[in-house]
Amino acid sequence: MKLKIKTGDTVRIIAGDHKGTEGKVVSVDRAKNRAIVEGANMVSKHEKPSAQNPQGGIVKKEAPIHISNLSLIDSKSGETTRVGYEVRDGKKVRVSRKSNEVI
């Protein structure tokens, strides 16, 4: 399945406990249709002591969110928008449905 959200995009969470939160996409898992958004959906993980973290303890980190709960933010208007594809100058590009501009 083709995902319309890529790493580095700015998105807004549109459903769930963290609704309204905005952030940058850190990574995308295409197999599970999930993305990790910077600063959103924070969970506490218990970590054992290791070489990198000799103390161990409870660590806060981002958990993946389903792609359907994310909406891309248009860089110019700052509003959420849907994504479409068009061929411009011989290249397939992502296009904002609201402003009809290349993302």
All heavy atoms as an XYZ file, in Angstrom:
782
protein
N       0.834     -1.181      0.000
C       0.000      0.000      0.000
C       0.881      1.249      0.000
O       1.873      1.323      0.714
C      -0.891     -0.013      1.248
C      -1.839      1.139      1.329
S      -2.916      0.938      2.754
C      -3.205      2.621      3.138
N       0.513      2.240     -0.780
C       1.259      3.481     -0.879
C       0.913      4.386      0.302
O      -0.257      4.669      0.551
C       0.899      4.168     -2.196
C       1.545      5.499     -2.410
C       2.981      5.340     -2.809
C       3.541      6.690     -3.197
N       4.964      6.682     -3.286
N       1.938      4.812      1.050
C       1.724      5.725      2.163
C       1.973      7.150      1.695
O       2.895      7.419      0.942
C       2.670      5.388      3.317
C       2.533      3.992      3.895
C       3.509      3.808      5.035
C       1.125      3.744      4.386
N       1.140      8.071      2.147
C       1.245      9.456      1.697
C       1.994     10.323      2.696
O       2.151     11.507      2.491
C      -0.148     10.014      1.443
C      -0.855      9.226      0.342
C      -2.167      9.813     -0.042
C      -2.763      9.010     -1.192
N      -3.958      9.622     -1.724
N       2.474      9.732      3.777
C       3.258     10.446      4.777
C       4.668      9.880      4.765
O       4.857      8.673      4.752
C       2.608     10.314      6.166
C       1.283     11.068      6.174
C       3.527     10.823      7.253
C       0.501     10.953      7.434
N       5.658     10.776      4.757
C       7.055     10.361      4.692
C       7.821     10.901      5.892
O       7.359     11.816      6.584
C       7.701     10.892      3.412
C       7.111     10.327      2.149
C       7.861     10.840      0.953
C       7.317     10.228     -0.325
N       8.084     10.656     -1.494
N       9.014     10.349      6.112
C       9.890     10.820      7.173
C      10.240     12.286      6.929
O      10.562     12.676      5.818
C      11.178      9.977      7.210
O      10.822      8.611      7.388
C      12.083     10.406      8.341
N      10.147     13.093      7.973
C      10.466     14.513      7.859
C       9.252     15.404      7.682
O       9.357     16.625      7.828
N       8.088     14.830      7.365
C       6.859     15.628      7.220
C       6.388     16.136      8.578
O       6.580     15.485      9.598
C       5.731     14.781      6.614
C       5.926     14.501      5.140
O       6.761     15.174      4.511
O       5.238     13.597      4.618
N       5.740     17.293      8.574
C       5.094     17.804      9.778
C       3.636     17.381      9.732
O       2.951     17.619      8.748
C       5.198     19.335      9.850
O       6.574     19.706      9.754
C       4.639     19.848     11.158
N       3.183     16.717     10.804
C       1.831     16.171     10.830
C       1.102     16.600     12.093
O       1.720     17.025     13.073
C       1.844     14.627     10.748
C       2.387     14.146      9.432
C       2.614     14.018     11.897
N      -0.224     16.479     12.054
C      -1.076     16.710     13.219
C      -1.830     15.418     13.503
O      -2.322     14.769     12.583
C      -2.058     17.843     12.955
C      -2.945     18.161     14.157
C      -3.849     19.346     13.923
N      -3.046     20.544     13.758
C      -3.348     21.549     12.935
N      -4.424     21.494     12.195
N      -2.576     22.604     12.855
N      -1.919     15.044     14.769
C      -2.668     13.855     15.155
C      -4.142     14.248     15.209
O      -4.510     15.207     15.875
C      -2.175     13.308     16.503
C      -0.703     12.927     16.381
C      -3.009     12.112     16.935
C      -0.061     12.488     17.660
N      -4.985     13.510     14.461
C      -6.394     13.877     14.322
C      -7.339     12.975     15.116
O      -8.542     13.226     15.128
C      -6.808     13.901     12.834
C      -6.565     12.549     12.178
C      -6.070     14.992     12.100
C      -7.113     12.445     10.770
N      -6.812     11.939     15.772
C      -7.666     11.039     16.544
C      -6.855     10.410     17.668
O      -5.645     10.272     17.572
C      -8.246      9.951     15.648
N      -7.545     10.051     18.725
C      -6.897      9.353     19.829
C      -6.604     10.265     21.004
O      -7.030     11.420     21.055
N      -5.853      9.739     21.977
C      -5.549     10.472     23.207
C      -4.722     11.725     22.957
O      -4.797     12.686     23.715
C      -4.794      9.579     24.192
C      -5.649      8.441     24.716
O      -6.885      8.564     24.639
O      -5.090      7.440     25.189
N      -3.916     11.732     21.918
C      -3.003     12.841     21.640
C      -3.504     13.724     20.508
O      -2.724     14.362     19.803
C      -1.608     12.292     21.329
C      -1.066     11.460     22.438
N      -0.428     12.004     23.529
C      -1.101     10.126     22.662
C      -0.081     11.054     24.362
N      -0.488      9.899     23.860
N      -4.830     13.769     20.343
C      -5.452     14.551     19.276
C      -5.036     16.018     19.364
O      -5.053     16.609     20.443
C      -6.967     14.430     19.376
C      -7.735     15.146     18.299
C      -9.223     14.908     18.454
C     -10.008     15.592     17.371
N     -11.432     15.326     17.468
N      -4.658     16.598     18.211
C      -4.270     17.998     18.158
C      -2.779     18.235     18.277
O      -2.297     19.322     17.992
N      -2.023     17.225     18.686
C      -0.576     17.363     18.826
C       0.081     17.401     17.452
O      -0.291     16.650     16.560
C      -0.002     16.181     19.631
O      -0.721     16.057     20.850
C       1.463     16.370     19.913
N       1.056     18.294     17.298
C       1.787     18.397     16.042
C       3.234     18.000     16.270
O       3.765     18.176     17.364
C       1.745     19.831     15.504
C       0.369     20.276     15.101
C       0.353     21.691     14.568
O       1.436     22.257     14.317
O      -0.751     22.233     14.412
N       3.858     17.461     15.222
C       5.264     17.093     15.320
C       5.793     16.602     13.996
O       5.054     16.442     13.022
N       7.097     16.349     13.985
C       7.775     15.882     12.785
C       7.826     14.359     12.804
O       8.033     13.753     13.861
C       9.188     16.455     12.748
C       9.914     16.245     11.446
C      11.143     17.095     11.390
C      10.769     18.370     10.677
N      11.906     19.196     10.326
N       7.636     13.732     11.658
C       7.682     12.278     11.559
C       9.145     11.831     11.617
O       9.964     12.261     10.807
C       7.025     11.786     10.252
C       7.179     10.284     10.104
C       5.559     12.171     10.216
N       9.463     10.981     12.610
C      10.824     10.493     12.797
C      11.074      9.280     11.925
O      12.121      9.174     11.270
C      11.074     10.147     14.282
C      12.461      9.592     14.482
C      10.845     11.365     15.153
N      10.119      8.345     11.909
C      10.267      7.146     11.077
C       8.897      6.608     10.704
O       7.905      6.895     11.368
C      11.071      6.072     11.817
O      10.335      5.595     12.921
N       8.869      5.810      9.624
C       7.635      5.215      9.122
C       7.843      3.721      8.973
O       8.841      3.285      8.387
C       7.226      5.837      7.766
C       5.995      5.161      7.211
C       6.995      7.330      7.906
N       6.909      2.919      9.498
C       6.933      1.462      9.339
C       5.883      1.097      8.297
O       4.691      1.076      8.596
C       6.659      0.777     10.671
C       6.772     -0.733     10.602
O       7.026     -1.264      9.490
O       6.625     -1.386     11.646
N       6.317      0.843      7.070
C       5.391      0.581      5.976
C       4.652     -0.742      6.148
O       3.509     -0.885      5.735
C       6.133      0.581      4.648
C       6.666      1.962      4.291
C       7.427      1.910      3.004
N       6.614      1.298      1.974
C       6.431      1.773      0.763
N       7.041      2.870      0.409
N       5.685      1.146     -0.109
N       5.289     -1.722      6.769
C       4.669     -3.034      6.936
C       3.466     -2.968      7.879
O       2.465     -3.655      7.671
C       5.685     -4.037      7.458
N       3.557     -2.126      8.912
C       2.488     -2.036      9.911
C       1.633     -0.786      9.750
O       0.736     -0.549     10.559
C       3.092     -2.051     11.308
C       3.781     -3.354     11.649
C       4.327     -3.321     13.051
C       5.041     -4.607     13.397
N       5.686     -4.530     14.712
N       1.912      0.061      8.737
C       1.183      1.320      8.512
C       1.214      2.222      9.745
O       0.207      2.778     10.141
C      -0.269      1.068      8.096
C      -0.370      0.497      6.710
O       0.540      0.664      5.907
N      -1.462     -0.164      6.422
N       2.378      2.356     10.343
C       2.533      3.172     11.543
C       3.705      4.136     11.387
O       4.627      3.882     10.631
C       2.754      2.293     12.772
C       1.515      1.499     13.114
C       1.686      0.652     14.353
N       0.418      0.063     14.734
C      -0.450      0.636     15.540
N      -0.196      1.802     16.073
N      -1.582      0.041     15.825
N       3.631      5.245     12.127
C       4.701      6.238     12.101
C       4.995      6.691     13.524
O       4.116      6.675     14.387
C       4.295      7.434     11.256
N       6.238      7.112     13.761
C       6.626      7.666     15.049
C       6.736      9.172     14.870
O       7.452      9.659     13.997
C       7.959      7.068     15.533
C       7.785      5.575     15.792
C       8.444      7.794     16.777
C       9.039      4.861     16.225
N       5.979      9.917     15.695
C       5.951     11.378     15.626
C       6.725     11.932     16.819
O       6.498     11.523     17.961
C       4.502     11.906     15.625
C       4.486     13.426     15.562
C       3.724     11.314     14.468
N       7.609     12.876     16.540
C       8.466     13.467     17.557
C       7.640     14.180     18.632
O       6.817     15.046     18.324
C       9.396     14.472     16.872
C      10.507     15.009     17.718
C      11.434     15.886     16.898
O      10.932     16.831     16.258
O      12.625     15.609     16.908
N       7.823     13.779     19.887
C       7.158     14.440     21.012
C       5.708     14.053     21.226
O       5.035     14.653     22.060
N       5.192     13.083     20.492
C       3.793     12.688     20.625
C       3.698     11.204     20.990
O       4.576     10.422     20.661
C       3.044     12.934     19.326
N       2.610     10.839     21.660
C       2.349      9.453     22.052
C       3.495      8.895     22.894
O       4.009      7.813     22.633
C       2.097      8.577     20.812
C       1.381      7.291     21.153
O       0.699      7.195     22.160
N       1.531      6.300     20.307
N       3.888      9.649     23.928
C       4.992      9.242     24.795
C       4.536      8.114     25.733
O       3.456      8.190     26.318
C       5.483     10.424     25.628
C       5.987     11.592     24.796
S       7.443     11.200     23.843
C       8.684     11.278     25.091
N       5.364      7.094     25.855
C       5.092      5.980     26.755
C       6.316      5.756     27.646
O       7.427      6.143     27.299
C       4.761      4.675     25.987
C       3.471      4.810     25.221
C       5.890      4.276     25.070
N       6.102      5.132     28.808
C       7.186      4.823     29.725
C       7.638      3.400     29.493
O       6.817      2.476     29.471
C       6.724      4.985     31.173
O       6.344      6.307     31.415
N       8.939      3.218     29.307
C       9.506      1.888     29.107
C      10.484      1.606     30.247
O      11.290      2.470     30.604
C      10.266      1.807     27.777
C       9.422      2.028     26.554
C       8.593      0.845     26.197
C       9.460     -0.233     25.576
N       8.687     -1.384     25.127
N      10.416      0.405     30.798
C      11.378     -0.015     31.808
C      12.590     -0.589     31.084
O      12.450     -1.507     30.274
C      10.759     -1.072     32.725
C       9.640     -0.542     33.559
N       9.810     -0.056     34.822
C       8.322     -0.390     33.285
C       8.655      0.360     35.308
N       7.727      0.167     34.387
N      13.770     -0.040     31.368
C      14.980     -0.507     30.692
C      15.946     -1.111     31.701
O      16.192     -0.537     32.766
C      15.640      0.643     29.941
C      14.808      1.137     28.784
C      15.662      1.674     27.646
O      16.866      1.907     27.853
O      15.102      1.859     26.558
N      16.508     -2.254     31.323
C      17.524     -2.891     32.143
C      18.830     -2.116     32.004
O      19.057     -1.477     30.977
C      17.741     -4.332     31.682
C      16.587     -5.260     31.975
C      16.826     -6.596     31.354
C      17.161     -7.617     32.400
N      17.309     -8.974     31.846
N      19.699     -2.190     32.996
C      21.008     -1.549     32.853
C      21.788     -2.153     31.686
O      21.769     -3.362     31.469
C      21.696     -1.854     34.181
C      20.593     -2.104     35.138
C      19.486     -2.728     34.326
N      22.443     -1.293     30.911
C      23.248     -1.750     29.771
C      24.485     -0.879     29.693
O      24.691      0.020     30.507
C      22.437     -1.643     28.480
O      22.133     -0.290     28.210
N      25.311     -1.116     28.697
C      26.542     -0.337     28.529
C      26.211      1.129     28.239
O      26.882      2.032     28.741
C      27.381     -0.925     27.403
N      25.165      1.374     27.414
C      24.792      2.748     27.088
C      24.081      3.434     28.254
O      24.168      4.640     28.423
C      23.861      2.799     25.864
C      24.525      2.452     24.550
C      24.570      0.950     24.308
O      23.863      0.176     24.947
N      25.430      0.544     23.388
N      23.315      2.653     29.027
C      22.552      3.191     30.145
C      22.833      2.341     31.386
O      22.054      1.454     31.721
C      21.054      3.178     29.784
C      20.208      3.879     30.815
O      20.717      4.508     31.729
N      18.909      3.762     30.665
N      23.957      2.592     32.070
C      24.334      1.719     33.196
C      23.371      1.793     34.377
O      23.266      0.840     35.138
C      25.720      2.239     33.602
C      25.917      3.524     32.914
C      24.937      3.623     31.810
N      22.632      2.893     34.510
C      21.696      3.034     35.622
C      20.404      2.244     35.379
O      19.818      1.705     36.299
C      21.363      4.520     35.827
C      20.487      4.803     37.024
C      21.184      4.482     38.336
O      22.399      4.613     38.446
N      20.429      4.044     39.317
N      19.942      2.187     34.100
C      18.662      1.548     33.814
C      17.529      2.461     34.256
O      17.694      3.668     34.335
N      16.348      1.903     34.511
C      15.238      2.687     35.034
C      14.128      2.886     34.021
O      14.027      2.170     33.026
N      13.300      3.894     34.281
C      12.141      4.168     33.426
C      12.502      5.275     32.446
O      12.977      6.340     32.837
C      10.927      4.578     34.285
C      10.571      3.441     35.250
C       9.739      4.924     33.403
C       9.541      3.801     36.277
N      12.259      5.009     31.161
C      12.607      5.948     30.092
C      11.340      6.294     29.313
O      10.542      5.418     28.991
C      13.652      5.318     29.137
C      13.971      6.258     28.001
C      14.902      4.932     29.893
N      11.166      7.587     29.008
C      10.038      8.030     28.175
C      10.480      8.008     26.716
O      11.551      8.505     26.381
C       9.627      9.457     28.535
C       8.967      9.583     29.874
C       7.504      9.534     29.695
C       6.779      9.947     30.969
N       5.383      9.699     30.853
N       9.657      7.423     25.845
C       9.962      7.411     24.418
C       8.680      7.426     23.602
O       7.607      7.140     24.134
C      10.848      6.225     24.051
C      10.234      4.866     24.320
C      11.226      3.732     24.171
C      11.696      3.570     22.765
N      12.542      2.402     22.539
N       8.808      7.778     22.315
C       7.642      7.848     21.439
C       7.231      6.452     20.990
O       8.075      5.629     20.679
C       7.950      8.690     20.195
C       8.189     10.144     20.477
C       9.652     10.527     20.430
O      10.496      9.625     20.296
O       9.955     11.723     20.555
N       5.926      6.230     20.947
C       5.379      4.969     20.445
C       4.781      5.220     19.064
O       4.384      6.346     18.752
C       4.315      4.438     21.399
N       4.713      4.194     18.215
C       4.142      4.375     16.869
C       2.644      4.684     16.908
O       1.926      4.232     17.795
C       4.385      3.025     16.190
C       5.365      2.302     17.029
C       5.255      2.852     18.407
N       2.205      5.465     15.913
C       0.799      5.829     15.746
C       0.370      5.369     14.360
O       1.150      5.465     13.412
C       0.612      7.357     15.834
C       1.167      7.879     17.153
C      -0.850      7.735     15.707
C       1.250      9.382     17.202
N      -0.869      4.897     14.233
C      -1.350      4.452     12.932
C      -1.452      5.637     11.975
O      -1.826      6.745     12.364
C      -2.711      3.761     13.066
C      -3.050      2.899     11.887
N      -3.707      3.396     10.787
C      -2.788      1.601     11.619
C      -3.845      2.436      9.890
N      -3.292      1.329     10.384
N      -1.103      5.392     10.718
C      -1.076      6.436      9.686
C      -2.446      7.104      9.520
O      -2.523      8.300      9.249
C      -0.622      5.826      8.337
C       0.834      5.365      8.415
C      -0.808      6.790      7.191
C       1.854      6.447      8.410
N      -3.521      6.348      9.714
C      -4.868      6.914      9.523
C      -5.187      7.988     10.553
O      -6.104      8.775     10.358
C      -5.920      5.812      9.578
O      -5.963      5.256     10.877
N      -4.446      8.042     11.653
C      -4.679      9.044     12.689
C      -3.815     10.284     12.508
O      -3.792     11.150     13.376
C      -4.424      8.442     14.072
C      -5.398      7.339     14.391
O      -6.523      7.348     13.901
N      -4.982      6.383     15.183
N      -3.099     10.370     11.390
C      -2.222     11.506     11.116
C      -2.711     12.256      9.891
O      -3.228     11.667      8.953
C      -0.786     11.026     10.860
C      -0.115     10.234     11.975
C       1.256      9.774     11.516
C      -0.011     11.062     13.226
N      -2.539     13.575      9.910
C      -2.879     14.405      8.763
C      -1.716     15.351      8.488
O      -1.191     15.986      9.408
C      -4.152     15.192      9.042
O      -4.523     15.930      7.908
N      -1.326     15.449      7.235
C      -0.195     16.284      6.841
C      -0.544     17.759      6.992
O      -1.664     18.175      6.693
C       0.170     15.983      5.391
C       1.459     16.601      4.885
C       2.658     15.911      5.515
C       1.538     16.485      3.382
N       0.429     18.561      7.459
C       0.231     20.004      7.597
C       0.890     20.686      6.408
O       2.058     20.447      6.107
C       0.815     20.521      8.917
C       0.048     19.919     10.085
C       0.785     22.035      8.964
C       0.557     20.320     11.428
N       0.120     21.546      5.729
C       0.629     22.304      4.589
C       1.624     23.334      5.105
O       1.323     24.086      6.031
C      -0.528     22.993      3.863
C      -0.156     23.485      2.481
O       0.977     23.232      2.058
O      -1.008     24.117      1.839
N       2.817     23.396      4.505
C       3.876     24.273      5.011
C       3.538     25.750      4.873
O       3.929     26.564      5.694
C       5.188     23.969      4.285
O       5.024     24.143      2.894
N       2.778     26.131      3.861
C       2.488     27.553      3.638
C       1.321     28.050      4.480
O       1.397     29.098      5.106
C       2.211     27.799      2.157
C       3.455     27.543      1.331
C       3.348     28.084     -0.044
C       4.687     27.864     -0.735
N       4.674     28.132     -2.127
N       0.206     27.307      4.510
C      -0.978     27.787      5.228
C      -1.005     27.340      6.690
O      -1.678     27.955      7.508
C      -2.248     27.301      4.526
O      -2.346     25.893      4.616
N      -0.314     26.257      7.014
C      -0.318     25.754      8.383
C      -1.540     24.927      8.725
O      -1.741     24.562      9.868
N      -2.387     24.622      7.732
C      -3.577     23.813      7.949
C      -3.327     22.383      7.490
O      -2.442     22.119      6.687
C      -4.751     24.389      7.154
C      -5.181     25.768      7.579
C      -6.331     26.292      6.740
O      -6.841     25.538      5.885
O      -6.704     27.454      6.939
N      -4.165     21.462      7.991
C      -4.060     20.072      7.543
C      -4.601     19.962      6.127
O      -5.497     20.702      5.727
C      -4.845     19.125      8.467
O      -6.211     19.514      8.478
C      -4.282     19.149      9.870
N      -4.030     19.026      5.383
C      -4.436     18.846      4.001
C      -4.319     17.380      3.618
O      -3.574     16.632      4.240
C      -3.577     19.706      3.045
O      -4.028     19.531      1.715
C      -2.118     19.315      3.123
N      -5.085     17.004      2.600
C      -4.930     15.668      2.034
C      -3.845     15.724      0.970
O      -3.495     16.799      0.489
C      -6.251     15.193      1.447
C      -7.293     14.924      2.528
C      -8.646     14.553      1.956
N      -9.183     15.660      1.175
C      -9.734     15.532     -0.024
N      -9.830     14.357     -0.597
N     -10.204     16.579     -0.659
N      -3.330     14.559      0.608
C      -2.223     14.487     -0.337
C      -2.674     13.814     -1.617
O      -3.361     12.803     -1.584
C      -1.044     13.692      0.275
C       0.106     13.594     -0.701
C      -0.595     14.335      1.572
N      -2.287     14.398     -2.740
C      -2.554     13.803     -4.044
C      -1.251     13.708     -4.813
O      -0.215     14.202     -4.377
N      -1.302     13.092     -5.963
C      -0.125     12.944     -6.814
C      -0.434     13.463     -8.204
O      -1.534     13.266     -8.717
C       0.298     11.469     -6.901
C       0.849     10.938     -5.600
C       0.015     10.316     -4.685
C       2.182     11.080     -5.280
C       0.501      9.841     -3.490
C       2.688     10.610     -4.085
C       1.857      9.986     -3.197
O       2.335      9.528     -2.003
N       0.523     14.163     -8.799
C       0.404     14.659    -10.160
C       1.745     14.514    -10.853
O       2.786     14.456    -10.199
C       0.004     16.142    -10.174
C      -1.427     16.406     -9.804
C      -1.769     17.895     -9.877
O      -0.914     18.686    -10.312
O      -2.894     18.232     -9.488
N       1.705     14.500    -12.174
C       2.944     14.506    -12.948
C       3.179     15.937    -13.409
O       2.379     16.502    -14.153
C       2.863     13.546    -14.156
C       4.114     13.643    -14.991
C       2.621     12.129    -13.678
N       4.278     16.529    -12.927
C       4.641     17.888    -13.307
C       6.075     17.885    -13.820
O       6.975     17.406    -13.136
C       4.520     18.843    -12.127
C       3.089     19.024    -11.663
C       2.969     20.145    -10.667
N       1.574     20.283    -10.231
C       1.188     21.125     -9.302
N       2.054     21.911     -8.703
N      -0.089     21.200     -8.965
N       6.275     18.430    -15.011
C       7.602     18.472    -15.647
C       8.208     17.079    -15.763
O       9.412     16.893    -15.580
C       8.553     19.396    -14.875
C       8.042     20.821    -14.829
O       7.403     21.239    -15.813
O       8.287     21.513    -13.822
N       7.368     16.089    -16.022
C       7.855     14.725    -16.220
C       8.171     13.973    -14.940
O       8.677     12.864    -14.985
N       7.886     14.565    -13.770
C       8.147     13.891    -12.498
C       6.849     13.768    -11.719
O       6.005     14.665    -11.735
C       9.143     14.687    -11.651
C      10.550     14.623    -12.163
C      11.487     15.220    -11.147
C      12.920     15.044    -11.595
N      13.855     15.584    -10.611
N       6.697     12.637    -11.009
C       5.539     12.425    -10.148
C       5.824     13.107     -8.808
O       6.832     12.808     -8.156
C       5.317     10.929     -9.953
C       4.077     10.583     -9.169
C       3.914      9.081     -9.086
C       2.737      8.715     -8.214
N       2.615      7.264     -8.062
N       4.959     14.036     -8.416
C       5.176     14.800     -7.196
C       3.944     14.738     -6.297
O       2.829     14.528     -6.768
C       5.503     16.287     -7.496
C       6.845     16.412     -8.177
C       4.418     16.932     -8.334
N       4.173     14.925     -4.979
C       3.067     15.007     -4.028
C       2.507     16.427     -4.069
O       3.249     17.401     -4.106
C       3.538     14.692     -2.607
C       3.940     13.261     -2.423
C       4.124     12.915     -0.969
N       5.085     13.796     -0.313
C       5.191     13.926      1.016
N       4.427     13.234      1.813
N       6.075     14.733      1.533
N       1.164     16.522     -4.029
C       0.500     17.806     -4.144
C      -0.507     17.963     -3.020
O      -1.217     17.017     -2.666
C      -0.230     17.902     -5.526
C      -1.000     19.190     -5.631
C       0.746     17.755     -6.657
N      -0.572     19.166     -2.441
C      -1.558     19.495     -1.420
C      -2.915     19.649     -2.090
O      -3.049     20.357     -3.075
C      -1.165     20.788     -0.731
O      -2.238     21.283      0.028
N      -3.934     18.991     -1.565
C      -5.276     19.076     -2.140
C      -5.922     20.434     -1.878
O      -6.746     20.879     -2.665
C      -6.176     17.974     -1.580
C      -5.833     16.586     -2.071
C      -6.223     16.438     -3.512
N      -6.058     15.057     -3.922
C      -6.008     14.659     -5.172
N      -6.095     15.544     -6.143
N      -5.885     13.395     -5.463
N      -5.558     21.107     -0.771
C      -6.169     22.404     -0.466
C      -5.584     23.520     -1.314
O      -6.301     24.303     -1.907
C      -5.985     22.729      1.024
C      -7.020     22.096      1.903
C      -7.000     22.659      3.303
C      -8.068     21.983      4.124
N      -7.979     22.316      5.539
N      -4.236     23.601     -1.363
C      -3.602     24.722     -2.058
C      -3.133     24.341     -3.473
O      -2.711     25.214     -4.219
C      -2.418     25.233     -1.256
O      -1.426     24.225     -1.142
N      -3.166     23.054     -3.808
C      -2.736     22.543     -5.117
C      -1.272     22.888     -5.392
O      -0.896     23.124     -6.540
C      -3.646     23.062     -6.239
C      -3.619     22.152     -7.443
O      -3.278     20.975     -7.322
N      -3.966     22.676     -8.577
N      -0.434     22.931     -4.342
C       0.979     23.221     -4.510
C       1.790     21.986     -4.172
O       1.384     21.134     -3.394
C       1.379     24.382     -3.594
C       0.676     25.667     -3.975
C       1.322     26.883     -3.353
O       2.486     26.781     -2.914
O       0.663     27.916     -3.312
N       2.995     21.915     -4.730
C       3.894     20.778     -4.492
C       4.356     20.775     -3.051
O       4.717     21.816     -2.506
C       5.097     20.830     -5.456
C       6.065     19.708     -5.157
C       4.636     20.769     -6.888
N       4.328     19.600     -2.441
C       4.776     19.461     -1.047
C       6.264     19.190     -1.047
O       6.730     18.330     -1.729
C       4.012     18.312     -0.346
C       2.534     18.656     -0.313
C       4.554     18.093      1.040
C       1.661     17.549      0.194
